[in-house]
């Protein structure tokens, strides 16, 4: 059996901590305060000097090696997956050093390159070489040019010329984020420069987290409707199948990712909620999943549905405050449980659907979309009562009486052969957004759709500052950007229930 009991945690009594306290990372010495401030900057600094601080290297941008590995021999995948997980760990460690050496960076223009990016490239080169060795050892051919993916760059996040506030329309593409907002607090510490008395603390929301910032939010009432539905044609499949699996009442949390990093502790570097299968951790095999308990009402559905938690950055010290994947990697604040998790499988507007193979794995969205770009991004944020409009690169500010909604529409076309692929994406695809047709060589399967509804207080944004924001957990170098939201699924329906689902959808009925 898998070792999920190792990770099944009951939250300890939460303890409120001062909102202005810096967050130290265990083992790494990382202090997140003064994230963007330059040494010597004072509260009397003018706007141009604040912008200069914001233009400092904010995070680390590395090529995603895993996305380039479209074909890896089955016998090499275990070794390759472990090396890919090591690459993620290397970035996390380099980011921790970036965030904890602001004083040294301000006094040495070459510090980031020489002390952080250079050593990181050397480590990545060795890991990439081992990936190639793993592939060649079993008779495979490693993709050409992998060594060119070793180098990383520093990513700056420019500050807009004017303060950001509520009422933005959220349509600017999400790249000009206001990570340089002045939080107006003094006395942060820097492990390279000691006490920087009088520095402005910028972009830390007062509790040490690297984001989100004011420009990561948009008032949903100012967004124009943008959701379009494709009309089902003759020959299509219009039925639905709903499964009810709760909202993680059992408090099953871990920071693993069984799909991307099997066999690796903390492979996700952020905390997941789990519904459905109760045996999902990094060490679970297919037999473990098949024999595990499920939170779903229909016991024929032992599928695992998991997603990164949402936290309100209110200074609460959660059960994982000092642990990898939690507070030790910048995922701080009070975890908010979804009020509802609406899980529904729908049909295809152009064709009938075929059964999903058991243990099919699908990841939708990209946890690294802030640095990777939007090619695999599939985030959706909205509010109840406003679900005719969806934001992709902003968190929604909902009006009174409305609740935050995360929405996911999974890939709904399957290659007909594989339950997974080396990059965990090539075996499934999205249907054409205009016609609903699957790409050539793919066939339609029931499309998993999910709405996660949260009763979370609206953050307050004043003078370009955001107080007690909510944010999705993520890799620390992704700065809690909303575009990094993602969702994971492994199909563990039994054969009879899957066939019932297919028949229901193809016949146009609504079933549970």
C-alpha positions in Angstrom: 0.0 0.0 0.0 1.0 3.6 -0.4 2.2 5.7 2.5 -0.5 8.3 2.6 -0.8 8.0 6.4 2.7 9.5 6.5 1.2 12.7 5.0 -2.3 12.6 6.4 -2.1 15.6 8.8 -4.5 17.0 11.3 -4.1 20.7 11.6 -2.6 21.8 14.8 -4.2 24.7 16.7 -3.5 27.7 14.6 -1.7 30.6 16.1 -2.0 34.1 14.9 1.4 35.9 14.4 2.1 39.5 14.0 1.3 40.6 10.4 4.6 42.3 10.0 6.8 39.4 11.1 9.4 38.2 8.7 9.1 34.5 7.7 12.3 32.5 8.1 12.8 29.3 6.1 14.0 26.3 8.0 17.4 25.1 6.9 17.8 27.8 4.3 17.9 30.9 6.4 15.5 32.7 4.1 14.0 35.9 5.3 11.2 37.1 3.0 10.9 40.7 4.3 12.1 43.6 2.2 11.7 41.4 -0.9 12.1 44.2 -3.4 13.7 47.0 -1.4 17.3 48.2 -2.2 19.7 48.7 0.7 19.8 52.3 1.7 16.3 53.1 0.4 14.3 55.1 2.9 10.7 56.1 3.3 11.4 59.5 1.7 12.5 57.8 -1.5 10.8 59.2 -4.6 8.7 57.2 -7.0 11.5 56.6 -9.5 13.7 55.0 -6.9 10.8 52.8 -5.8 10.4 51.7 -9.5 14.1 50.9 -9.6 13.7 48.6 -6.6 10.8 46.9 -8.2 12.8 46.3 -11.3 15.3 44.3 -9.3 15.5 40.6 -10.2 12.2 39.3 -8.6 12.4 35.7 -9.4 14.2 33.0 -11.4 13.1 31.9 -14.9 14.4 28.5 -16.0 13.5 26.4 -19.1 11.1 23.7 -18.2 13.0 20.6 -19.1 10.1 18.2 -18.5 8.0 19.8 -21.2 10.7 19.0 -23.8 10.7 15.3 -23.0 7.9 14.1 -25.2 9.3 10.6 -25.6 11.0 8.7 -22.7 11.3 4.9 -22.6 9.1 3.4 -19.9 12.1 1.9 -18.1 13.8 5.2 -17.9 10.9 7.2 -16.6 11.5 6.6 -12.9 15.0 7.9 -13.0 14.1 10.8 -15.3 11.2 11.8 -13.0 13.5 11.9 -10.0 16.0 14.1 -11.9 13.2 16.5 -13.0 12.1 16.7 -9.4 15.7 17.6 -8.4 15.6 20.4 -11.0 12.6 21.8 -9.3 14.3 21.6 -5.9 17.4 23.3 -7.3 15.2 26.3 -8.5 13.5 26.5 -5.1 16.8 26.6 -3.3 18.2 29.2 -5.7 15.1 31.3 -5.3 15.5 31.1 -1.5 19.0 32.5 -1.9 17.8 35.2 -4.3 15.2 36.4 -1.8 17.6 36.3 1.2 20.5 38.3 -0.3 18.9 41.6 -1.3 21.5 43.7 0.5 24.4 42.0 -1.3 22.6 42.3 -4.6 22.1 46.0 -4.2 25.9 46.5 -3.7 27.1 44.2 -6.5 25.6 44.2 -10.0 27.0 40.8 -10.7 25.9 39.1 -7.5 22.8 37.4 -8.9 24.7 36.0 -11.9 27.8 35.0 -10.1 26.4 33.7 -6.8 23.0 32.4 -7.8 22.5 31.8 -11.5 26.0 30.5 -12.3 26.0 27.8 -9.6 22.4 26.9 -10.5 23.4 26.3 -14.1 26.2 24.0 -13.0 23.8 21.9 -10.9 21.2 21.8 -13.7 23.8 20.8 -16.2 24.7 17.7 -14.1 21.0 16.8 -13.6 20.3 17.2 -17.3 23.3 15.0 -18.2 21.9 12.3 -15.8 18.5 12.5 -17.6 20.2 11.8 -20.9 22.2 8.9 -19.4 19.0 7.4 -18.0 17.4 7.5 -21.4 20.4 6.1 -23.3 21.0 3.4 -20.7 17.8 1.6 -21.8 18.4 2.1 -25.5 16.5 5.4 -26.0 17.7 8.6 -27.7 17.8 11.7 -25.6 16.4 14.8 -27.3 19.0 17.0 -28.9 19.8 20.3 -27.2 18.9 19.4 -23.7 22.1 20.9 -22.4 21.0 24.3 -23.8 18.2 24.2 -21.2 20.6 24.4 -18.2 20.9 28.2 -18.0 18.4 30.3 -16.1 17.8 34.1 -16.1 16.6 36.6 -13.6 13.1 37.8 -14.1 12.2 41.4 -13.2 8.6 42.4 -12.6 8.1 46.0 -13.6 6.0 48.4 -11.5 3.3 50.4 -13.3 3.8 54.2 -13.4 0.7 54.8 -11.2 -0.6 53.0 -8.1 -2.9 50.1 -8.8 -6.2 49.9 -7.1 -9.6 48.2 -7.4 -11.6 48.4 -10.6 -9.0 47.1 -13.1 -10.5 45.0 -15.9 -7.9 42.2 -15.7 -7.3 42.1 -19.4 -3.7 43.2 -19.6 -2.1 39.8 -19.9 -0.9 39.5 -16.4 2.8 40.2 -17.1 3.1 43.7 -15.7 2.3 42.8 -12.2 2.7 45.4 -9.4 5.1 43.4 -7.3 6.9 46.7 -6.4 4.0 48.1 -4.4 5.1 50.1 -1.3 3.9 48.3 1.8 5.3 51.2 3.9 6.8 49.1 6.7 10.2 49.5 8.2 12.8 47.4 10.0 13.1 44.3 7.8 16.2 42.2 7.9 18.5 40.9 5.2 20.9 38.0 5.8 23.5 39.8 3.7 23.0 43.3 5.0 21.7 42.9 8.5 19.2 45.3 9.8 18.2 47.8 7.1 16.5 50.4 9.3 14.0 52.4 7.5 13.7 50.4 4.3 10.4 50.2 2.6 9.0 46.7 2.5 7.7 46.1 -0.9 5.4 43.4 -2.2 5.2 41.3 0.9 1.7 42.0 2.2 3.1 42.6 5.6 3.6 38.9 6.4 6.6 38.0 4.4 5.0 36.3 1.4 6.3 37.1 -2.1 3.0 38.0 -3.6 0.2 38.4 -4.5 0.2 42.1 -5.0 -2.6 44.6 -5.7 -2.3 44.3 -9.5 -3.0 40.5 -9.2 -6.6 41.3 -8.4 -9.5 42.6 -10.6 -13.1 43.6 -9.8 -15.2 41.0 -11.4 -18.0 43.5 -12.0 -15.8 45.4 -14.5 -15.0 42.4 -16.6 -17.0 41.9 -19.8 -18.7 38.5 -20.3 -16.3 36.3 -22.2 -17.5 32.7 -21.7 -18.7 31.1 -24.9 -20.4 27.7 -25.2 -20.3 25.6 -28.4 -23.6 24.4 -29.6 -24.0 20.6 -29.6 -24.5 19.3 -33.2 -26.2 16.2 -34.5 -23.9 13.3 -33.6 -22.6 15.1 -30.5 -23.0 14.1 -26.9 -24.9 16.4 -24.6 -25.4 14.4 -21.4 -23.7 14.9 -18.0 -22.5 12.7 -15.2 -22.0 14.3 -11.7 -19.9 12.7 -9.0 -20.0 14.0 -5.4 -16.8 13.5 -3.4 -16.9 16.2 -0.7 -14.5 19.0 0.0 -11.6 17.3 1.8 -13.4 17.0 5.1 -10.9 14.3 6.1 -8.1 16.9 5.9 -5.9 14.8 3.5 -3.1 17.2 2.6 0.4 16.5 1.2 2.9 18.3 -0.9 3.6 15.3 -3.3 2.6 15.0 -6.9 2.0 11.4 -7.9 1.7 12.2 -11.6 4.8 14.4 -12.1 7.1 13.2 -9.3 6.2 9.7 -8.3 8.4 8.4 -5.4 9.5 11.9 -4.5 8.7 13.6 -1.2 7.5 17.2 -1.6 7.5 16.9 -5.4 4.9 19.6 -5.7 6.5 22.2 -3.4 3.0 23.3 -2.3 0.1 21.8 -0.4 -2.7 19.9 -2.2 -6.3 19.3 -1.2 -7.5 15.8 -2.1 -11.0 14.5 -2.7 -12.0 11.1 -3.9 -9.2 8.6 -3.5 -7.8 8.7 0.1 -4.6 6.8 -0.7 -2.8 9.3 -3.0 0.7 10.2 -2.1 4.0 10.1 -4.0 4.5 6.4 -3.2 1.1 5.0 -4.3 1.0 2.6 -7.2 -2.1 1.8 -9.3 -3.0 -1.1 -7.1 -2.8 1.1 -4.1 -5.2 3.6 -5.7 -7.6 0.8 -6.8 -7.8 -0.6 -3.2 -7.9 2.7 -1.3 -11.0 4.2 0.3 -12.8 7.0 -1.5 -14.7 10.1 -0.2 -17.0 9.9 -3.2 -20.6 8.9 -2.5 -20.6 6.4 -5.4 -18.0 3.9 -4.2 -17.3 2.9 -7.9 -15.5 6.2 -8.2 -12.1 5.9 -6.6 -10.6 8.5 -8.8 -8.2 11.1 -7.3 -9.0 14.7 -7.7 -6.4 17.2 -6.3 -5.5 20.8 -6.5 -3.3 23.4 -4.6 -5.0 24.9 -1.6 -6.0 28.5 -1.3 -4.7 30.5 1.7 -5.6 33.9 3.2 -2.4 35.7 4.0 -3.7 37.0 7.4 -0.7 36.1 9.6 -2.2 32.7 10.7 0.5 30.1 11.4 -0.9 26.9 9.8 0.0 23.3 10.6 2.6 23.3 7.9 4.1 26.7 8.8 7.6 25.4 9.1 7.5 22.5 6.6 8.7 22.1 3.0 5.9 22.9 0.7 4.2 25.0 3.3 5.6 28.0 5.1 9.2 26.9 4.5 8.6 27.6 0.8 6.5 30.8 1.0 3.1 29.2 1.2 1.8 31.0 4.2 -1.5 31.9 5.9 -4.8 30.3 6.7 -5.9 27.4 4.4 -9.4 27.9 3.2 -11.5 24.8 2.5 -13.8 24.9 -0.5 -17.4 25.3 0.4 -18.4 23.2 -2.6 -16.5 21.0 -5.1 -18.7 20.6 -8.1 -17.3 17.7 -10.2 -19.1 16.9 -13.5 -18.2 15.0 -16.7 -19.7 16.4 -19.9 -19.8 15.3 -23.6 -18.4 16.6 -26.8 -20.4 18.9 -29.2 -19.2 17.1 -32.3 -19.0 13.4 -31.4 -19.9 10.6 -29.0 -17.4 9.9 -26.2 -15.5 6.7 -25.5 -14.6 5.4 -22.1 -11.5 6.7 -20.3 -8.9 4.0 -19.7 -8.4 3.2 -16.0 -5.6 5.1 -14.4 -5.5 7.8 -17.1 -3.7 10.8 -15.8 -4.5 14.4 -16.7 -3.0 17.6 -15.5 -4.8 20.8 -16.6 -3.1 24.2 -16.2 0.6 24.9 -15.5 2.0 25.4 -12.0 4.9 27.3 -13.6 2.9 29.4 -16.1 4.4 32.7 -14.7 7.8 31.8 -15.9 6.9 29.2 -18.6 4.4 31.4 -20.4 0.8 30.6 -21.2 1.1 27.7 -23.6 -0.2 25.2 -21.0 -2.0 27.6 -18.7 -5.6 26.8 -18.0 -6.6 28.9 -15.0 -10.1 30.3 -14.5 -11.2 32.6 -11.7 -14.7 34.1 -11.3 -17.4 34.7 -8.7 -20.8 33.2 -8.1 -23.4 35.1 -10.1 -20.8 36.2 -12.6 -19.9 32.9 -14.2 -20.4 34.3 -17.7 -17.0 35.9 -17.3 -13.7 34.3 -16.3 -10.3 35.8 -15.4 -7.1 33.9 -16.2 -4.4 36.1 -14.9 -6.2 37.9 -12.0 -7.8 36.9 -8.8 -11.4 38.1 -8.6 -12.7 40.7 -6.3 -16.3 39.6 -5.7 -19.1 41.9 -4.6 -21.0 41.4 -1.3 -23.0 38.1 -1.4 -20.8 36.6 -4.1 -18.2 33.9 -3.6 -14.9 33.1 -5.3 -14.9 30.3 -7.9 -12.0 28.4 -9.4 -13.1 26.8 -12.6 -11.4 24.0 -14.5 -12.2 22.4 -17.9 -9.9 19.5 -18.5 -8.5 18.2 -21.7 -11.2 16.0 -23.4 -9.3 14.3 -26.2 -7.3 11.1 -25.8 -4.7 9.5 -28.1 -6.4 6.1 -27.7 -3.3 4.4 -26.4 -1.5 5.9 -23.4 -2.6 6.6 -19.8 0.3 9.0 -19.4 3.2 10.5 -21.4 6.7 11.6 -20.6 5.7 15.2 -20.3 2.3 14.3 -18.8 0.5 16.2 -21.6 1.1 14.7 -25.0 -1.4 11.8 -24.5 -4.3 14.1 -24.1 -5.4 17.3 -25.9 -8.0 20.0 -25.8 -10.8 20.0 -28.4 -10.9 22.9 -30.8 -12.4 25.9 -28.9 -14.5 26.9 -31.9 -15.8 23.6 -33.2 -15.3 21.1 -30.4 -13.5 18.7 -32.7 -10.6 16.6 -31.4 -7.2 16.8 -33.1 -6.5 14.2 -35.8 -5.6 10.9 -34.1 -7.4 11.7 -30.9 -10.9 10.7 -29.7 -13.3 12.3 -27.4 -13.6 11.2 -23.8 -15.9 12.5 -21.1 -14.6 16.0 -20.2 -13.9 16.5 -16.5 -15.1 20.0 -15.4 -14.8 21.3 -11.9 -16.0 24.4 -9.9 -14.5 25.0 -6.5 -16.5 27.6 -4.5 -14.9 29.5 -1.6 -16.5 31.8 1.0 -13.5 34.1 1.4 -13.4 37.7 2.5 -12.7 40.2 -0.2 -9.2 41.6 0.1 -8.9 45.4 0.7 -6.9 47.4 -1.8 -6.0 51.0 -1.0 -3.2 53.2 -2.5 -1.8 50.3 -4.4 -1.5 48.0 -1.3 -3.4 44.8 -0.7 -4.3 43.6 2.8 -5.0 40.0 3.7 -5.2 38.7 0.2 -6.0 35.2 -0.8 -3.7 33.3 -3.1 -3.2 29.8 -4.5 -0.3 27.7 -3.2 2.6 27.3 -5.7 6.3 26.9 -6.4 7.9 29.8 -4.5 9.5 31.3 -7.6 6.0 31.7 -9.2 5.1 34.5 -6.8 1.6 33.1 -6.2 0.4 34.4 -9.5 -3.2 33.4 -10.3 -2.3 32.1 -13.8 -0.3 29.3 -12.1 -3.5 27.6 -10.9 -3.9 23.9 -12.0 -5.7 20.7 -11.2 -4.9 17.0 -11.3 -6.9 13.9 -12.0 -6.3 10.1 -12.1 -9.2 8.0 -13.3 -10.0 5.1 -11.0 -13.6 4.6 -11.9 -14.6 0.9 -12.0 -15.5 -0.4 -15.5 -19.2 -0.7 -14.9 -19.5 2.9 -13.6 -17.4 4.3 -16.4 -19.6 2.5 -19.0 -22.6 4.0 -17.3 -21.1 7.4 -17.5 -20.4 7.0 -21.2 -23.9 5.7 -22.0 -25.4 8.6 -20.0 -23.4 11.3 -21.8 -23.9 9.8 -25.2 -27.7 9.5 -24.7 -28.1 13.1 -23.6 -29.2 12.3 -20.0 -28.2 13.8 -16.7 -26.9 11.2 -14.3 -25.2 10.8 -10.9 
